[in-house]
Amino acid sequence: MEKLDGGNTLLHKGKVYARSVSAPSEAKWFAMVKKHHAWKVTEPDVYLYGEDIYGVHSIAYDPVPEDRTFYAFAICDATGAFAPFSEVETYAQRRNIPMVPVLFRGTFSSVEELRAFIDNAHGQSSVLGGEREGVVIRLACGFSTSDFKHSVCKSVRTGHVRCDEHWSRKWQPCSISTKPTKI
């Protein structure tokens, strides 16, 4: 998957959370995900994680429709089990929630092949336009929270963060396209 440059966001029971369920977020950069997607995730045992790019962090992507500022990447249930990736895709598709761009499906035959893929992916532009932050590799099957460190790998390209100040201090919204969403 492409690692998008945004905020790790949780949708649960119709609310938006910044990473955890301690308290719903009221931050203004969650406006679009609240408007377009949070209300679609109402089941008490579904925790939908995604990347919210509405608030520009380090990368300003090409303009996107306002309903495409959130990209799902994982579902966790109440027991802490992560769903197989195919179930995440099915869930998101049924609710018209965008998914993170998938860059590869399959199996790497060696660590060298994995490293070559990551190096190549870091050198390419983002699927959303602009620079690519990095890549995330995860097992296609489901796994428990305790197995997370053995099931997911994140790689961010060298030199990704280029500022000393946190993005939220001078936050700005991403560029919104006036073109209708293509489904």
N, C-alpha and C positions, 0 to 999 in steps of 0.2 A: 504494500500500500504506500501511497505517497504520504509522507509526514507533512501535514499542512501547518503553516505558521499562524496559529490562532490560540484560542483559549480552550483547554480541556473542559468540556461542559457535560453535565449530567441532566437528562430529562427523566423525571419520575413523578408519577401521579399528577400530571398536568403542570408541573412547576419546573423551573430552571435553577440549577445549582452549579456553583463554580467548584467542580471536582468532587465534592462530598455532599451528603444529605444533612449536614448539621443545620443549615438554614437556607431557604430559597434566596437567590441573589436578586437584588434590586438594581444592580449596576445598569447604566444606560446602554452599555455595549451589548447587552443581551436582548435588546428590543426586537430584533428581527426573528430570533429563534423563539421568543415568547409568542410573537404574532403569528408565525407560520407553522411551528412544529410542536411546541411543548404540550399544547392541548390535545395532541394526537396520541400521547403516551400516558394512558390513564390506569393501566393495570397495576395493582399494588405490588406485584412480584417482578415487574420489569424495570430495570435500570438501564436506560439507553445512553451510552457515552458517544460523544462526537467532538469534532473540532469546530469551533465557532470563529469564523474569520471576519465578522462584522467590524470588530475593533482591530485596526491595523496594528500589528506588532512590529516586526522588522521588514516584512515583505508586503508590498502593495501589489496585489494580484490585479489582473485585468478586470474590468467591470463585470459584475455578476448580477442577475436578477435578485431582488431582495429576499425571495424565498429560497435562495441557494447560498446563504451565508453560513449554514450549518451542514456538516457532513458526518454522518454516523459511522462509527467503526467498531463498536462492541456492545453487547448486551450481557448484563450480569443478572442473575436471579437473586431472590432473597437469601439463598444459602451461600452465595458468593461464588457460584459456578458461572464461568464464561461460556456463552453459547457457541456452537460451531459457527464459523463465518457464514456459511450458507444460510443459516437461520437468521443471522443479522440482516443479510441482504434481502431475504424474503419479508421479514418484518418491516424493514424500511420501504421496500417497494410497495407493499400493500397500503402503506400510509403516505406515500409520495414524499418520503424524506430522502434527500440526497445521501449517497454513500461516498466515502473517501475514494479517490481514484485508485483502482487496482492496477498495479504495474506488472505483476507476474503472478501466475498460478502454476504450481507444480512443485517439484522437489529438486533441491540442489544435490548434486552427487558428491560434492566435496566442499570443504571450507574455502578452498581457493576459488571455486566456482561462485560461492556466495559472496566472497570479497570482491570478485570481479564485477558481479551484478551491482553491488552497492556502489563501488567506485564509478561505474558507468552511469548509474542512476543519479548520483550526486552531480555529474557533469551535464545533465540535461535540464531543460526548462521545466517549470511546473506545468501540469496539465491545465491549471487555471490561468496560465500566463505569468510571466515574470520568473523570478528565480525559484528553484526548488530548495526547500529547507532540508529535506532528508527523506529517509524511507523507514518504514516499520515492517518487520517480518514477523508473522505470527503463525502458529499452528492452525491449520484449517479446522481441526477437530475442536471440540469443547475441552475446557480444562478448569481446574479449581483455582481459586485465588492463591492457594499455597503453592501451586505449580506455575504461577505467573512468570517468575524469573527464569524458568526453564522453557517457557512457551512463547515469549515475546522478546524481540530485539529491536531497539530503536537506534538509528544512526543519523546524526545531524552533520551536515557538511561543515568542514573547517571554515571559520570566519563568518558563520551565520549571524551571530549577534554583533552588531556594529555600533552600539550606543551604550553610554554609561547610565542613562536614566531609564527607569522602567516605563514601558509603553503607556501605561494607564495614567501617568502624570500629565501627558499632553495628548490624550487619546483623540483619534479621529476615526470616523467611519470609513469603511472600504468604499470603493467606487461602485455605485449601483447602476446597473444597466437598465435602459428603458425598453429593451427588447423583451418580448414575452419568453417565458421558460419553455424550453423544448423538452418534451417528455418522451 
